[in-house]
């Protein structure tokens, strides 16, 4: 089993069951206890879990409420969102994923004749009063804490549609250009959105370089455009450009 997949499974187990012993994790994942200890040490360094006697438990930072996340770095995030909105044209069919930056981006769509497909409940609430926007809510299980829809129902809905442009947020962008998330449950939906979109535009302010996260969403080859600001890591931006990604700074 690949290390990345183990990390995802470990975090899923800890989030679902609370503190879990090393031996239990080793048995469930069919690997040695030494391997699990190394994995737990790595995930602890990423602040994704807390080591407890004989095992580990997920940290509370994995499920920060949407309203709290939205207050952090709002000015920087808003600059990225506003610049990204310049890329939208009348008649565009857009897909918007979860997250606070994407929600902020949606506030700049008011009065524009576009179609918006989203699993982001905050985006839905923002745009539903606007008669100019054709709004499509992608179904799924409600993740109340982060105001999003997730699960196989969401993925199935996404597969039935096609968007011209996907505007996607992230928890972090690694130095090699890999896009990551802190919550594995959101990853399959994001991957489905990437596959159902002609152009993928990543919104990532400077705090997302490298940001945090353990679950891989995609590599730089899946991205067409990254919108960020001047404080983002120059080396990572150069890596993205070398991969053929257009980088736009706010």
Secondary structure as UniProt FT lines:
FT   HELIX           3..17
FT   STRAND          20..21
FT   HELIX           22..29
FT   HELIX           33..45
FT   TURN            46..47
FT   STRAND          49..52
FT   TURN            53..54
FT   STRAND          55..58
FT   HELIX           60..63
FT   HELIX           66..69
FT   TURN            70..73
FT   HELIX           74..85
FT   TURN            86..87
FT   TURN            90..91
FT   STRAND          93..96
FT   HELIX           100..106
FT   HELIX           107..109
FT   TURN            110..111
FT   STRAND          115..118
FT   HELIX           121..127
FT   TURN            128..129
FT   TURN            131..132
FT   STRAND          134..137
FT   STRAND          141..143
FT   HELIX           144..146
FT   STRAND          148..150
FT   HELIX           152..159
FT   STRAND          163..168
FT   STRAND          172..173
FT   TURN            175..176
FT   STRAND          179..181
FT   HELIX           184..195
FT   STRAND          197..203
FT   HELIX           206..208
FT   STRAND          215..218
FT   HELIX           220..222
FT   STRAND          225..228
FT   TURN            230..231
FT   HELIX           234..242
FT   TURN            243..244
FT   STRAND          246..249
//
